[in-house]
Amino acid sequence: MAPKNQQKATAEAVEQVMTNGNEAMKNGMETWTKAVERFSGFGKENVEAYMKASTAVTKAVERINGEVFAFSKQQVEDGVAAFKAVSGAKSVHQAWEVQSDFAKSALDAYIAQATKINDLWMAAAKQAVEPLNARFSAFTEAVQEVRPANPFARAAE
């Protein structure tokens, strides 16, 4: 009788292993099917995010170019006005004061403009990175959802 009991126990063990293997395979296929469904739309959404980021950068570059052009135009006008003022000065001392005032105001204007351009670039970078960060977060969440810790863990439960 011992061999029959042993055969029965072995058959039950093999059947259990096969059942667990089939369950693990089924769970694995379900996980992969979910992953394929989840990631199939990712490409389109990623392209949309890149387009949003590119649009943000393009708008920022346009705005910055406009700022630089307007600033340059104003500086040329101020320089011409300062030249006229220096040329029309009655004395060297008066010319020196006009030139000194112009130099000081030009430096202040350059510093203010550089700060403004820096702020515009920082805002543009934040706007451009925002949709890309959202896609990265979505990708990370999707990977966590479809990635089983151990494909055989579910079958054993």
Secondary structure, 3 states (H helix, E strand, C coil): CHHHHHHHHHHHHHHHHHHHHHHHHHHHHHHHHHHHHHHHCHHHHHHHHHHHHHHHHHHHHHHHHHHHHHHHHHHHHHHHHHHHHHHCCCCHHHHHHHHHHHHHHHHHHHHHHHHHHHHHHHHHHHHHHHHHHHHHHHHHHHHHHHCCCCCCHHHHC
